[in-house]
Structures are given as C-alpha cells and as structure tokens.
Amino acid sequence: MCPPWNGICSSSPYEPTPEQAFPLDRPGLCVVVASRVTIPTPIVSLGRSVLDFVYPPHCCACRAPIICASDILCVDCRSQIGSNPGTTVCQRCCCPSRQPVDGGCHHCSSWQEVPERVLIMGPFEGALQASIHALKFGRKRQLAKEVGRMFAGIPAFAADFAEIDVLVPIPLHPSRQRERGYNQSELIAAGLARRLDKPLRCDLVRRVRVTAQQATLDASRRRDNLREAFEAVEIPPSGARIGLVDDVVTTAATMGSCAQTAARRT
C-alpha cells in the first residue's frame, strides 16, 4: 500500500529532484541529478517500430490488433466502456430500472445506510469485464490508469465527483496484496484521483482479516464474511465526503462494510 504524496497516491519508482544530491566515492564530492540521459527520438521510434513488427500490439481487453502501441484499448472497446446506454437507472446504485427511483430499487433496498450512493462505470460484461480481468489476473497494470481516467470523464457523474472530498481505495489484506503484487482498486483510484484532481488516501482504512472470495458466496454470507474485516487507521478531515473506490460491486457488501468502518471515524 503506497503512502500519500502531495495528495496523490503514487506507485512509481523514486525519482530524485534537482535539489537532492547523491554522494559519490570521492569524499566531499556530490552530484545533483537534474535530468535524465535521453535517447534521440528517431532511435526510439525505430526501436518501437521493430518491436511492434516482431510483437504486434494488441488491445488489452479483446486482444484485437491495434495500430499504435501506446494505445491500451482498441477503438471498439474504448467506445463500450463507460458508454451511457440511455436507460433509466436507480439513483442510489445505478442499476437499470423501469422507472425513476430515488430511494433505492429492488437491488439496493436491503443495503445498509452506507454507502449512500454508488457510481458504476457499467455492467460487468463485455469490454469492461475483460479489462478488469486483464488488470486483476493478467497483470495489465497500465489499464488501471486508463479505466480511472475514463471513469472520471463520464459526464453523468460530474456533479457526484465534485462533491467528493477524498478518494479511498478498498484495501486488500496484506497477504493477498503480496500475492498479487498490487491492489487493483488502489491503481484505479490513483488514475481517478489524478484526472479529478482529488486527494487520494490509502492510509485511512486497512484490511485486518483474510476473507473468503466474495464471488463464491451468496448475499447474506458475503455480509457475514466481511464482518470486522476492516479497521480504521486514520481519522479523515472533519465533515469530509469520502468516495470509496473498488473494481467490482455486486451486493455492495464489501463497500458497505468498509464504508461503515470509515464512517465510525468521521
């Protein structure tokens, strides 16, 4: 779990600033690192062209060939993710509904008081499902920033995002994070925070108990599985509106348990 830095959670390697000096072998001599050695652009472009010829770039979601290696998703997948289907949705959980619903639909009426609203990028299917799977199980970490950026750009959520004071990713248990190597929700939240220019706090809540995989449990067992699974570490600013970030929501059991833990310290 990465520490907060200037309000944004960064998992990139440490880079020295011009003011930071590194001692050399000679006593009394130090060097100030002001810039990096760069390779001329034509050489870089040639190298990339050769690499693209040998290993043609593919979309991380559907594996279709893409023209530009710097692209992560193809045009078709990008158009599917975060698109507005034009259907009426519940104002609490964003699930499709036949008529406008303000206080909760059949899907979220049994939820606890928190969270008060859930924003979803889209149904867990198609390109979005493939992208999340590639991020979680295919180690395509670069997808997280793109997913977060696209999520932040959904016009329908602009007013909701504006009301959020701080973003908090749903934490993984340390043992599970060591096994995977990273927390996918934390990476998505970092991309979201950067695009929205919101502070990201990875240190407010931690997971203190290893739980069974939620996907194998029904709704009631999911809530029991997450009982006392989280612990509040730091007290957020008084009156702050916290936006929890997770990769997938089904019954909101994980989100609700973590939200209750955070709410007890606000």
ZAVEX-654147 format. One line per 4 residues: number of its first residue (from 1); for each residue x, y, z of N, C-alpha, C. Coordinates in steps of 0.1 Angstrom, whole numbers, m for minus. Example, Ala and Ser with C-alpha at 12.3 -4.5 7.8 and 13.67 -1.06 7.14 Angstrom:
<pts>
1	132:m57:78:123:m45:78:132:m33:78; 128:m22:71:137:m11:71:129:0:79
</pts>
This chain:
<pts>
1	9:m12:0:0:0:0:9:12:0; 7:21:m9:16:32:m11:12:44:m2; 21:52:3:18:63:11:14:75:3; 6:84:9:1:96:2:13:105:m1
5	13:111:m13:23:121:m16:17:132:m24; 17:144:m18:11:156:m24:m4:154:m27; m11:145:m18:m25:143:m20:m28:132:m31; m17:127:m38:m19:117:m48:m11:105:m45
9	m17:93:m46:m10:81:m43:m2:77:m55; 11:75:m53:20:72:m64:27:59:m62; 27:50:m72:34:38:m70:46:37:m80; 49:49:m86:61:49:m95:74:49:m87
13	85:44:m94:98:44:m87:102:57:m82; 110:58:m72:115:70:m67:124:77:m77; 121:90:m79:129:98:m88:134:111:m81; 148:113:m80:153:124:m73:150:137:m80
17	149:147:m71:146:161:m76:160:168:m78; 160:179:m85:173:186:m87:179:190:m74; 171:192:m63:177:196:m50:183:185:m42; 181:173:m47:186:161:m39:199:156:m45
21	209:156:m36:223:152:m41:226:137:m37; 234:131:m45:238:117:m42:253:116:m41; 259:112:m29:273:112:m27:280:102:m36; 292:106:m41:300:97:m49:311:91:m40
25	320:83:m47:330:77:m39:340:87:m33; 343:98:m41:352:108:m36:346:116:m25; 353:117:m14:349:125:m2:347:139:m6; 336:145:m1:333:159:m3:328:163:m17
29	325:152:m25:320:155:m39:306:149:m40; 297:156:m45:284:151:m47:279:156:m61; 269:149:m66:263:152:m79:248:155:m77; 244:166:m83:229:169:m83:223:164:m96
33	213:155:m95:207:149:m106:196:158:m111; 199:165:m122:190:175:m128:181:170:m139; 186:160:m146:179:155:m158:183:140:m160; 176:134:m169:179:120:m173:186:120:m187
37	194:110:m189:200:108:m202:189:103:m211; 187:110:m222:177:106:m232:183:100:m245; 175:91:m251:179:86:m264:172:94:m274; 179:97:m285:173:106:m295:160:99:m300
41	150:108:m303:137:104:m307:137:94:m319; 144:97:m330:144:88:m341:148:74:m338; 158:72:m329:162:59:m325:151:52:m317; 145:60:m308:134:54:m300:123:49:m309
45	119:58:m319:108:55:m329:112:42:m337; 124:41:m341:129:30:m349:128:17:m340; 132:18:m328:132:6:m319:117:2:m317; 108:11:m315:94:8:m313:88:1:m325
49	92:6:m337:87:1:m349:91:m14:m351; 104:m16:m348:109:m30:m349:102:m39:m339; 100:m34:m327:93:m42:m316:79:m45:m320; 72:m35:m326:58:m36:m330:57:m46:m341
53	67:m47:m350:67:m56:m361:69:m71:m356; 78:m72:m346:80:m86:m341:69:m90:m332; 65:m81:m323:54:m84:m313:43:m73:m316; 34:m76:m325:23:m66:m328:15:m63:m316
57	12:m50:m313:4:m46:m302:m10:m51:m303; m16:m55:m292:m30:m59:m291:m38:m52:m280; m50:m51:m282:m59:m45:m272:m59:m54:m259; m57:m47:m248:m57:m55:m235:m70:m62:m232
61	m81:m57:m238:m94:m63:m234:m98:m74:m244; m98:m71:m257:m103:m81:m266:m92:m88:m275; m80:m83:m273:m68:m89:m280:m68:m86:m295; m76:m77:m299:m76:m73:m314:m64:m65:m317
65	m58:m66:m328:m46:m58:m332:m50:m43:m331; m40:m35:m327:m42:m20:m326:m30:m14:m334; m32:m2:m339:m22:4:m348:m11:10:m339; m15:17:m329:m5:25:m321:m2:17:m308
69	11:14:m306:15:6:m294:12:13:m281; 11:26:m282:9:34:m269:m5:33:m265; m14:28:m274:m28:26:m270:m30:13:m262; m38:14:m252:m41:2:m244:m53:m6:m248
73	m63:2:m252:m76:m4:m257:m78:0:m271; m85:m9:m278:m89:m6:m292:m100:4:m292; m104:9:m304:m114:19:m305:m128:13:m301; m131:1:m305:m143:m6:m302:m145:m8:m287
77	m135:m13:m280:m136:m15:m265:m137:m2:m258; m129:8:m263:m130:21:m256:m144:28:m257; m151:25:m269:m164:31:m270:m174:24:m262; m172:11:m258:m181:3:m250:m180:7:m235
81	m168:10:m230:m166:12:m216:m170:26:m212; m179:27:m203:m184:40:m198:m194:46:m206; m199:39:m217:m209:45:m225:m223:45:m218; m231:55:m221:m244:56:m215:m254:49:m223
85	m260:38:m217:m270:30:m225:m283:37:m227; m285:49:m221:m297:56:m222:m309:51:m215; m306:42:m206:m317:36:m198:m319:43:m185; m331:43:m179:m333:48:m166:m326:40:m155
89	m319:46:m146:m312:39:m136:m316:43:m122; m314:35:m112:m316:38:m98:m306:49:m94; m311:59:m86:m303:70:m82:m293:66:m71; m295:54:m65:m286:50:m54:m276:40:m59
93	m279:30:m67:m270:20:m71:m266:20:m86; m273:28:m94:m270:29:m108:m275:17:m116; m283:8:m110:m288:m3:m117:m299:1:m126; m301:m5:m138:m312:m2:m147:m325:m4:m140
97	m334:5:m142:m348:4:m136:m358:9:m146; m370:3:m145:m381:6:m155:m386:20:m152; m384:25:m140:m389:39:m138:m380:46:m128; m380:59:m128:m370:66:m119:m372:62:m105
101	m361:60:m98:m361:56:m84:m351:64:m77; m355:70:m66:m347:79:m58:m342:73:m45; m351:65:m38:m347:59:m25:m342:46:m25; m340:40:m37:m334:26:m38:m343:17:m46
105	m338:8:m53:m346:m2:m61:m346:m16:m54; m351:m26:m61:m351:m39:m55:m337:m44:m53; m328:m39:m60:m314:m44:m59:m307:m39:m47; m310:m26:m43:m302:m20:m32:m311:m16:m20
109	m324:m20:m20:m333:m16:m9:m328:m23:4; m321:m34:3:m317:m41:15:m303:m37:20; m297:m27:13:m284:m22:17:m284:m15:30; m273:m14:36:m272:m7:49:m272:8:46
113	m272:17:56:m273:31:54:m261:36:45; m250:31:47:m238:35:39:m234:23:30; m230:26:18:m228:39:12:m241:45:8; m242:58:7:m254:64:4:m257:65:m11
117	m246:63:m19:m247:63:m34:m236:55:m40; m238:48:m50:m228:40:m57:m228:45:m72; m216:48:m77:m214:51:m91:m207:40:m98; m213:35:m108:m207:24:m115:m204:28:m129
121	m193:23:m135:m189:26:m148:m197:19:m158; m202:7:m155:m210:0:m164:m212:m14:m159; m221:m22:m165:m223:m36:m161:m210:m44:m163; m209:m54:m155:m197:m63:m155:m198:m73:m167
125	m195:m68:m179:m197:m76:m191:m189:m70:m202; m187:m77:m213:m180:m72:m224:m166:m66:m222; m163:m55:m228:m150:m49:m227:m146:m45:m213; m156:m40:m205:m152:m36:m192:m148:m48:m183
129	m156:m59:m184:m152:m71:m177:m139:m77:m181; m136:m77:m195:m123:m81:m200:m112:m72:m195; m114:m59:m193:m104:m50:m189:m101:m53:m174; m111:m55:m166:m109:m57:m152:m102:m70:m149
133	m106:m81:m157:m99:m93:m156:m84:m92:m160; m81:m85:m171:m68:m83:m175:m60:m75:m165; m66:m66:m158:m59:m58:m147:m56:m67:m135; m66:m75:m131:m65:m83:m119:m57:m95:m120
137	m59:m102:m131:m53:m115:m133:m43:m116:m144; m43:m106:m153:m33:m106:m164:m22:m97:m162; m21:m90:m150:m11:m81:m146:m9:m69:m156; m20:m65:m162:m20:m54:m171:m23:m41:m162
141	m13:m37:m155:m14:m26:m145:m17:m13:m152; m12:m12:m165:m14:1:m172:m29:4:m175; m37:m7:m174:m51:m5:m176:m58:3:m165; m53:3:m153:m59:9:m142:m60:24:m144
145	m49:30:m148:m49:45:m150:m59:49:m161; m60:40:m172:m69:43:m182:m84:42:m178; m87:31:m171:m100:29:m165:m104:41:m156; m95:44:m147:m98:56:m138:m100:69:m146
149	m92:71:m156:m94:83:m164:m107:84:m171; m111:72:m177:m124:71:m184:m135:73:m175; m134:67:m163:m145:68:m153:m147:82:m149; m136:89:m147:m137:103:m142:m143:112:m153
153	m143:107:m166:m147:116:m177:m162:113:m180; m169:105:m173:m183:103:m176:m191:115:m172; m198:122:m181:m205:134:m178:m216:133:m168; m223:121:m167:m234:120:m158:m230:120:m144
157	m217:117:m141:m212:116:m127:m205:129:m123; m204:139:m131:m196:151:m128:m200:157:m115; m213:159:m113:m218:165:m101:m215:157:m89; m216:144:m90:m213:135:m78:m198:135:m75
161	m189:135:m85:m175:136:m83:m171:149:m77; m178:160:m80:m175:173:m75:m177:174:m60; m187:166:m55:m190:166:m41:m180:158:m32; m172:149:m38:m163:141:m31:m151:149:m27
165	m147:147:m14:m135:155:m9:m123:146:m9; m124:133:m7:m112:125:m7:m116:111:m12; m107:105:m20:m109:91:m25:m101:81:m17; m107:70:m14:m101:60:m6:m103:46:m13
169	m93:39:m17:m95:26:m23:m98:16:m13; m106:6:m17:m109:m6:m8:m96:m13:m7; m91:m15:6:m78:m22:7:m79:m37:6; m68:m43:2:m67:m58:2:m60:m61:15
173	m61:m74:19:m54:m79:30:m39:m79:26; m30:m76:35:m15:m76:31:m11:m89:24; m15:m100:29:m11:m113:23:m16:m114:9; m28:m110:6:m34:m111:m8:m27:m101:m17
177	m24:m89:m11:m17:m79:m20:m3:m84:m23; 4:m90:m14:17:m95:m17:16:m106:m27; 6:m114:m27:4:m125:m37:2:m119:m51; m6:m109:m52:m9:m103:m65:2:m93:m69
181	8:m86:m59:18:m76:m62:13:m62:m62; 0:m60:m62:m6:m47:m62:m21:m48:m58; m26:m36:m55:m41:m35:m52:m47:m29:m64; m55:m36:m72:m61:m30:m85:m70:m18:m82
185	m77:m19:m70:m86:m7:m67:m78:5:m64; m66:3:m58:m57:15:m55:m52:21:m68; m49:13:m78:m44:18:m90:m55:25:m98; m67:20:m98:m78:26:m105:m81:40:m98
189	m81:39:m84:m83:52:m77:m73:62:m79; m60:58:m82:m50:68:m85:m52:75:m98; m57:67:m108:m60:73:m121:m72:82:m120; m82:78:m112:m94:86:m110:m90:99:m103
193	m82:98:m92:m78:110:m84:m70:120:m93; m61:115:m101:m53:123:m109:m61:131:m119; m71:124:m125:m80:131:m135:m89:141:m128; m94:138:m116:m103:147:m109:m96:157:m101
197	m83:156:m99:m75:164:m91:m81:164:m76; m83:152:m71:m87:149:m58:m76:142:m50; m76:145:m37:m66:138:m28:m70:123:m27; m60:115:m27:m62:100:m25:m55:96:m12
201	m62:89:m4:m57:84:9:m58:69:10; m46:63:10:m45:48:11:m43:44:26; m43:53:35:m40:50:49:m51:52:59; m63:54:54:m74:56:63:m80:43:68
205	m81:33:60:m87:20:63:m78:9:59; m77:m1:67:m69:m13:63:m77:m26:66; m73:m36:58:m80:m49:60:m72:m57:70; m79:m62:80:m72:m68:91:m75:m83:92
209	m84:m88:83:m88:m102:84:m88:m108:70; m82:m119:68:m83:m126:55:m97:m132:53; m104:m129:42:m117:m134:40:m118:m143:28; m129:m150:27:m131:m159:16:m134:m151:3
213	m132:m156:m9:m136:m149:m21:m151:m146:m21; m154:m134:m23:m168:m130:m23:m176:m136:m34; m170:m139:m45:m177:m144:m57:m183:m158:m54; m178:m165:m44:m183:m179:m42:m194:m179:m32
217	m199:m167:m27:m208:m166:m16:m221:m159:m20; m232:m162:m13:m245:m155:m16:m245:m142:m8; m256:m135:m10:m256:m121:m4:m254:m121:11; m262:m130:18:m261:m130:33:m247:m135:38
221	m242:m144:31:m229:m149:35:m218:m139:32; m220:m131:22:m210:m121:19:m209:m111:30; m221:m107:36:m220:m97:47:m214:m103:59; m216:m116:62:m210:m123:73:m195:m124:71
225	m191:m127:59:m177:m129:55:m169:m116:58; m175:m105:57:m168:m92:58:m169:m86:72; m176:m92:81:m178:m87:94:m165:m85:101; m162:m72:106:m149:m69:112:m137:m72:104
229	m139:m71:91:m127:m73:82:m119:m61:80; m124:m49:83:m117:m36:81:m115:m29:94; m105:m21:94:m102:m13:106:m98:1:102; m103:11:109:m100:25:106:m86:28:112
233	m78:34:105:m64:37:109:m63:52:112; m67:60:103:m65:75:105:m79:81:105; m80:92:111:m93:100:111:m93:109:99; m103:108:90:m103:118:79:m107:132:83
237	m105:142:75:m108:155:79:m123:156:83; m126:164:93:m139:165:98:m149:170:87; m160:162:86:m170:165:76:m167:161:62; m156:155:59:m152:151:46:m161:141:40
241	m164:142:27:m172:132:20:m163:123:13; m163:110:17:m154:100:13:m159:93:1; m151:91:m9:m155:83:m21:m147:70:m21; m153:59:m18:m146:46:m18:m145:41:m32
245	m134:35:m36:m132:30:m49:m129:15:m49; m136:8:m57:m134:m7:m58:m135:m10:m73; m131:m22:m77:m131:m26:m91:m144:m32:m95; m151:m40:m86:m163:m47:m89:m173:m45:m77
249	m186:m43:m80:m196:m43:m69:m207:m52:m73; m212:m61:m64:m223:m70:m67:m234:m67:m57; m232:m70:m45:m242:m68:m34:m238:m56:m26; m227:m50:m28:m222:m38:m21:m218:m42:m6
253	m216:m55:m4:m212:m60:10:m198:m54:13; m189:m55:4:m175:m50:7:m175:m35:9; m182:m28:0:m183:m14:0:m190:m10:13; m201:m16:17:m208:m13:29:m200:m15:42
257	m193:m26:43:m185:m29:54:m174:m19:56; m167:m16:45:m156:m6:46:m162:8:49; m173:11:43:m179:25:45:m183:26:59; m189:16:65:m192:17:80:m180:19:88
261	m169:12:85:m157:14:93:m152:28:92; m152:33:80:m147:47:78:m156:57:84; m169:54:84:m179:64:89:m178:65:104; m174:54:111:m173:54:125:m162:64:130
265	m153:67:121:m141:76:125:m143:90:120; m154:93:112:m156:106:107:m163:115:117
</pts>
